[in-house]
């Protein structure tokens, strides 16, 4: 093995150049730390979870612990885009709809009240008045409307964090697949890549998305309960003459819909990246090996078509999507993140961020801060990471 940077010792080495790793590199470099970001593929590749044209940002979570993370992220997105000089965050209102007694929606309402988040609870008639001729729902459903929605441009956002990290002195290297991490002495690690290079660092952060289980199992023998899923996002054509009714910048919201027991969870965004097309997709996907993708046709597409037809009152063509994009989820059993020290022989020298379960992108700026602070300071300020600890799972390990 040859050293990739001579005898240089980095303060923190970040493995994985998606949005979480890139945000971590940004925060670390901004602190003046000697920072190295390694990516196994090309930067801005389309094989993971950080590419594409849009992600939703919303504050209406059923779990209380996400609210402060999302609210800080709103601020951090705007701070970062001000530094880079272009826009990655586009404000919008947000709407959740579903059966009135759906536990997820009841928890969302409780969360809104707990955090004094302004919101409106709408019945079918009130929803029709707010979005006349555009959005409908059954009589026994409710809507929860608030002003804390929005769209993030993902590929543009990853490029932003990488550019800002580099501007602050970080070293960025792609085509550098990490195959192992080993402890070096009392304070430090060595990171090994498949091209025969090695890098020395005081701390290491692992943010490799759908590949996290493979790498962590190789490094320490722990099998994290993270299931890679192949998922798809779809864009559907708005009927001619109604394109402006579904466009960002007007009153049309980002949206999510719980359809009840055994149903689908639908989410989407107003028209932005493709004029005249609205993004509507299903949360979930099919299990896969990230290195042997099936590149399938989609997940519960027929159910999605029915939802579009009924909800958008025939103004969106539900016959077939006109654009389809594949993406990866990294799902934990409870759909909460994993943000924790790897432990074992590494103690607090290696931190893992993974299992973002299809809803983490919006919180990347604050997750990057938390991962940096855990690695460098041993504790994250202002955030309770207990819900994200590895120890909440029972796992097989050799340590």
Secondary structure by P-SEA (a helix, b strand, c coil): cccccccccccbbbccccaaaaaaaaaaaaaccbbbbbbccccccccccccccbbbbbcccccccaaaaaaaaaaaaaaaaaaaccccbbbbbbbbbcccccaaaaaaaaaaaaaccbbbbbcaaaaaaaccccccccccbbbbbcccccccaaaaaaaaaaaaaaaabbbbbccccccccccccccbbbbbcccbbbbbccbbbbccccaaaaaaaacccccccbbbbbbbbbbbbcccccccccccccccccccccccccbbbbbbccccccccbbbbbbccbbbbcccccccccccaaaaaaaaaaaacccccccccccbbbbbccccccccccccccccccccccbbbbcccccccccaaaaaaaaaaaaacccccccccccccccccbbbbbcc
